[in-house]
Amino acid sequence: MSPVSRLLVRAGTAVVVATLALAGNASAAPHHAPPTASAAHAPGHPAGVQCNVNDDNVTYRNGPGTEYKALGTVNRGQEFDVGGQSGEWYQGDLPGIANGVWIHVGDVDC
């Protein structure tokens, strides 16, 4: 049986779920997976909210932070459909460009 450790961080941050699989006994070394990004429904910003990019050359990324890979840039007026939030970052879709990308909250108007 694998124990599941859950850390719920409220106030607009993501729900982080970490799973630790033990190989038969409690002394087994845990396997550390690379960090992944996930978004939770953001209070005050329901899933499905349509926003627009508010500046030119705004970078969209594959995770919620500047340490994540930049995937490209978009310009003022580009539609951004918010699906979730992690801290200061929205996750959503750029119709016709990319899905499941991250943009800083300061770069969009909702």
Wavefront OBJ file of the C-alpha trace (Angstrom):
o trace
v 0.000 0.000 0.000
v 1.409 3.440 -0.952
v 0.877 6.366 1.445
v -0.163 9.641 -0.184
v 0.992 12.930 1.229
v -1.172 15.943 0.379
v -0.362 19.555 0.986
v -3.267 21.932 0.443
v -2.150 25.493 -0.001
v -5.073 27.887 0.015
v -5.567 31.507 -1.080
v -5.266 31.023 -4.819
v -2.352 28.623 -4.953
v -2.304 25.182 -6.453
v -3.030 21.966 -4.685
v 0.211 20.087 -4.537
v -0.107 16.357 -4.407
v 2.958 14.270 -3.728
v 2.879 10.497 -3.818
v 5.532 8.429 -2.097
v 5.578 4.773 -3.085
v 7.353 2.526 -0.616
v 8.908 -0.681 -1.885
v 7.804 -3.116 0.778
v 9.136 -1.368 3.911
v 9.417 2.037 5.547
v 13.176 2.212 5.060
v 12.994 2.150 1.261
v 14.464 5.241 -0.379
v 11.838 7.475 -2.014
v 11.916 8.066 -5.751
v 12.138 11.793 -6.541
v 10.366 12.760 -9.744
v 11.186 16.003 -11.577
v 8.983 18.973 -10.624
v 5.706 19.253 -12.455
v 3.282 22.121 -12.650
v -0.391 21.837 -11.879
v -3.128 24.380 -11.436
v -6.072 24.508 -9.097
v -9.299 26.382 -9.530
v -8.520 29.915 -8.408
v -10.897 31.670 -5.995
v -12.127 34.852 -7.650
v -11.047 33.609 -11.072
v -13.343 30.755 -12.054
v -12.190 28.272 -14.649
v -13.212 29.348 -18.114
v -12.644 33.091 -17.639
v -11.612 34.803 -20.851
v -8.790 37.300 -20.419
v -6.610 39.273 -22.805
v -2.869 39.801 -22.866
v -2.183 43.449 -21.903
v 1.275 44.030 -23.408
v 3.473 43.059 -26.355
v 6.061 40.272 -26.263
v 4.541 38.556 -23.217
v 6.230 35.213 -22.582
v 4.158 32.092 -22.025
v 5.765 29.144 -20.229
v 5.363 25.467 -19.474
v 5.078 26.108 -15.712
v 4.193 28.772 -13.124
v 7.450 30.700 -12.787
v 10.387 32.184 -14.641
v 12.394 29.040 -13.901
v 10.135 27.153 -16.336
v 10.881 26.973 -20.045
v 9.674 29.880 -22.208
v 7.587 28.445 -25.043
v 6.966 31.653 -26.987
v 5.563 35.168 -26.841
v 2.205 36.776 -27.554
v 1.084 40.368 -28.014
v -1.470 42.773 -26.574
v -5.053 41.711 -27.250
v -4.352 37.977 -27.581
v -7.153 35.985 -25.965
v -6.140 33.856 -22.961
v -8.693 31.445 -21.486
v -7.825 30.942 -17.808
v -8.306 27.459 -16.435
v -6.437 27.686 -13.130
v -3.955 29.564 -11.009
v -0.804 28.832 -9.034
v 0.378 31.778 -6.964
v 0.997 34.718 -9.299
v 0.554 32.657 -12.479
v -2.498 31.737 -14.540
v -2.681 28.512 -16.499
v -4.810 28.464 -19.592
v -5.154 28.274 -23.341
v -4.071 30.674 -26.072
v -6.624 29.811 -28.788
v -4.940 28.830 -32.026
v -1.476 28.972 -30.427
v -1.017 26.700 -27.397
v -2.954 24.964 -24.631
v -2.072 24.507 -20.954
v 0.474 27.327 -20.829
v 1.310 29.727 -17.996
v 1.295 33.544 -18.014
v 2.008 35.882 -15.102
v -1.148 37.512 -13.688
v 0.280 40.986 -14.336
v 0.393 40.320 -18.075
v -3.335 39.719 -18.564
v -6.551 41.645 -17.977
v -9.550 39.567 -16.911
l 1 2 3 4 5 6 7 8 9 10 11 12 13 14 15 16 17 18 19 20 21 22 23 24 25 26 27 28 29 30 31 32 33 34 35 36 37 38 39 40 41 42 43 44 45 46 47 48 49 50 51 52 53 54 55 56 57 58 59 60 61 62 63 64 65 66 67 68 69 70 71 72 73 74 75 76 77 78 79 80 81 82 83 84 85 86 87 88 89 90 91 92 93 94 95 96 97 98 99 100 101 102 103 104 105 106 107 108 109 110
